[in-house]
Amino acid sequence: MSFTLPLPPVFAGENYYIWVVKMKIYLQAQDLWSVVKNDFEPPPLRANPIIAQMRQHAEESTKKHKALVCLQNGVTDVIFTRIMACSTPKEVWERLKENFMGSDKTRQQQVINLGRDFENLKMKESESIRQYSNRIMATVNSTRLLGEDFSDSRVVEKVITILPERFESKISSLEDSRDLTTISLSELVNSLYALEQRRANRQEEHPEGAFQAKAKDGPDIQFRSCKQFGHVEKVCKNKAKAPAQQQIQAQAAEDLQAQ
């Protein structure tokens, strides 16, 4: 089946790292990446070439111009003015890298800063597992776009070691059932997300349990009828006693007045 490539991705001056990844794949799909990376030139034809050799040489010779067209059409007119003097696709690629990625020293400093951010990422108590994993992957993908290798196993290890105590039972269960060094991040997140959903459903089905759990976190809550702390009216064990005590006090007051 024939496959027609779409137009090349266009770089307008922002998100250079994303454009680089897309453009590299685009050039590879057209068998043009080698002339960009290595500034490839086909060897000259030998004497008395056959027609097939002449055709192949012509195709190899035009690859440089095809790659140059792809790169020129892959930028806006404002960016094109920076590369229009470049005569080879490799020169264009390096010029854009120099203008928008910075020096190797600058890039390495960015990688170090992102690595520090990754190590300092912690899950908040109010945060869901998917929200936390999204924050982690934002940092990881930024690092990868800078050309730095970042393995999935390192991300999984980070998630497992930094999870709050409420996930401890699930992690222990996963450790018993399989090797966590081979588990994917998506599989781990989905397992923990399923645990979160089950707990949320149980709280909806048994709201009294949710009130009691809240009371543990807020012992300063006082139920005004029984004057005790740590719970509310819905789960008060003494709420039936309060009206009886009030009745006794009221009857005593009436007897006193009659006397």
Secondary structure by P-SEA (a helix, b strand, c coil): cbbbbcccccccccaaaaaaaaaaaaaaaaccccccccccccccccccccaaaaaaaaaaaaaaaaaaaaaaaaccaaaaaaccccccaaaaaaaaaaaccccaaaaaaaaaaaaaaaaaccccccccaaaaaaaaaaaaaaaaaacbbbbaaaaaaaaaaaccccaaaaaaaaaaccccccccaaaaaaaaaaaaaaaaaaaaacaaaaaaaaaaacccccccccccccccccccccccaaaaaaaaaaaaaaaaaac
